[in-house]
Amino acid sequence: MALIIIGRGSVQQEECDVMGHMNVRHYVARAADALDWLMLEAGLPPSRQRLAVMDQHLRFLREMSPGTPFTILGGVIATGAERLRTVIEIRNSATDAPAATLVTDLGLWGAPLPELPGAEALVVAMPPHAGPRGLGFDPPPALPDRDAARAMGLNEGYRGAIRPHECDTDGVMRPDVIIARIWDGVPNLRNRGTGLGIKEEGMGSAALEYRVAQLRPLRAGQLLTVCSGLKALGEKTTTWTHLVHDGETGAVVAAAEAVGIAFDLKARKAVAIPAERRTALEALLVPGLGLSRAGRSGRVGPGISLHSARPFGISMQRMSGAGGGGSGVAPHPARPERAVAASRPCILRMRGSSGAARSSCGRGPLRSPRTAGWRSPCPPPTKAPAGPAAGQGGDTP
């Protein structure tokens, strides 16, 4: 099954930020609209019920400036008792080049998934240029409340409230608003002590990857703070962790991580972080910060973590391939006698929390994913080619 078209449009001027390209929050907002169309195909029209975004990974491949036409394609990666994992690809309609991908876990707060009779027909392989590269997608560990975060050395960048127009028809805050709150606080972190704004300095930062985990539904009038800390610092890149806390209780209600690059606004390219800014950033490094558990990187395919799948009982999943622009299944060139078997998807069936699994291609049972030696009896897919040149999705952290 190939990705299907679930959205079309063009980048509006108001969707772009001071960097001159479409901001991260608007990728999320456009994707949310497109997901409603995907769910309509799956048998759940928004007029009946709308699934919530529980966890989301974004990867940015190319810039989209004002006026850029785009097409949104999507499909289902896996279904479980409580969550549905989807993939979206936003492509530049003029060049047909992918600009961004989003892998999203959908679900209902405190309830199992409703019936989705059309979901299995929408199952696709993970596109080779989608899914996490520098960030994990495991369920986050226990995260610190606001007082503990401050004690760790995280800095507050935002303090405000959720406005009524930022909520959906059910009164719950839209997923793009978390990104908006984080981005709103970014200048309080990155330009602190310089006396300059982004335009005056001529240097910004652009996102390569984002991961946003929603931990509970948020509603209009709720007070929020965002505390941030630097997880890693490279020659050109920064990796930030952001914790969103309830203003009244101090409990963590959402969390995000972002990988970004230093970005020259005139040359429109990545550059090394200037020495004076690097010195300021080093003071923001927080040891041990992050949303992924260390040492837990087992994966079924690119961007699909066994550990992120297990809590919601993945019942079907295609092994990732590398052909057809990310759709379809990779052949097994080293094993031509298996060409027929390779022409159909390899479905990984997980049985609840027991860890037992069996491949659908008839090559026998799988060893438990809980063992270090877990492997599939199926021949491996061809190696995915390197993705397109990195692009930008807005200011980061």
Secondary structure, DSSP 8 states (H G I E B T S, - for coil): ---EEEEEEE--GGGB-TTSSB-HHHHHHHHHHHHHHHHHHHT--TTT---EEEEEEEEE-S---TT-EEEEEEEEEEE-SSEEEEEEEEEETTT--EEEEEEEEEEBTTB-----TTSGGGB----TT-S-SSS--S-------HHHHHHHT-EEEEEEE--GGGB-TTSBB-HHHHHHHHHHHTHHHHTTTT---HHHHTEEEEEEEEEEEE-S--BTT-EEEEEEEEEEE-SSEEEEEEEEEETTT--EEEEEEEEEEEEETTTTEE----HHHHHHHHTTB-TT--SS-TT---EEETTEEHHHHGGGT--EEB----SGGG-S----TT-GGGHHHHTS--BEEE-TTS--EEETTSS-EE--TTSTT---SS---------S-----SS--
